[in-house]
């Protein structure tokens, strides 16, 4: 069975609902937070910041799933959602990151893997990750958007709830979805490690992408289905012992 066939078999209509749910909740939260009166004694402000960071990560995960065809069985809708989710995450362009991500899957943890850095050092690796996925064009568009948005919203709200959550989300994606899974050497076909089974933490940390071996082993499985792949692997290993 080809990878495309595996992808199609793993697609479920609920994927589209999850995608629109993340996008809609991100937009609603952003609007509410940009209109929130800044009060550093208000715990809701910090909760909103953390939730918005998690939703930013969800935008990228949604675009990522679209790259694997696992958001919708309708190819045009699948890629349209991927385009939108990527664009909302600081003007990432889907057609730019699409080939790089598939190159990562094809050449994982090698010199041809754009997500890998042979040094294994966090900051060098993170800087390489940023250079790979952020372009000058993005920064220009962000600057233009910022100048337009400050006409309608306070600067401090834009910084706290539009800019900083996006930056923190890149750390979240990098640390849990790239650095931890691929640092060091691994004696398996996907050159990846995986989190110990803890579905709550796996979702909270990076939408189950800490189950990274499972993702590489079943790339057509959407983020919300990776815990099932983990369960099957866990039960299989338990049965062998």
C-alpha positions, 0 to 999 in steps of 0.5 A: 500500500502506498503512502497516499493510500495510507493517507486516504484511509486515515482521513476522517471527516472530523478532521475538517471540523477540528481544523475549522475549530482551531482556526475559528477559536484562534480568531475569536480568542485573538479578537477578544484578547486584542480588546482586553484591558491589560491588567497584570493582576488579572489571571485571565490575561495569562490564561489567554496568552497560554491558550493563544500560544497553544492555538498558534501551535494548532494552526501550524499542526493543521497546516502540517496535517494538510501537507499529509492530506489528512484534513479532508478527503477533498484535495482542494479543500484540504490544501485550502485549509492548509494554506489558510492555517499557514497564512494565519501563523505569521504569514507562513506560505504553504507552498514554501513549507510543503516541500521542506516538510516532505524532504524531512520525512524522506531524509530524516536526520541526514544532511538533506533533512531541513529540520535537522542540525548535526550539532545537536545543540538547542540554540544552533538547531533552533536558529537553523530551524527559524532560518529554514521556515521564516523568510524576509517576505514574512517579516515584511508582511508582519510589519505591514500588518502590525502598522495596520492593526495598531490603528484599531488595537493597542500596541501592548495587546498586539505584542502580548497576544499576536506577536509573543504567542506566535514566537513562543509557539515556534519554540513549542513546535521546535522543542517537542516536534523536532528537537526532542524527537530527533536529537541524538542517535536512534536505533530505528528506521525513522531515526526518531524517539517518542514520548512515554505514553501520557495522552494528556501531556502529549496533547498539551505539549504539542498536539500529540506530536511528541509521539513522533516515531508514531507520526513518522510510521503513520504520516497519514494519521492526523494529530488527533489520531496519533494517540490511537497509534501510540496505544497500538504500539504500546499494546504490541510492545506489552504483548511481546514482554 
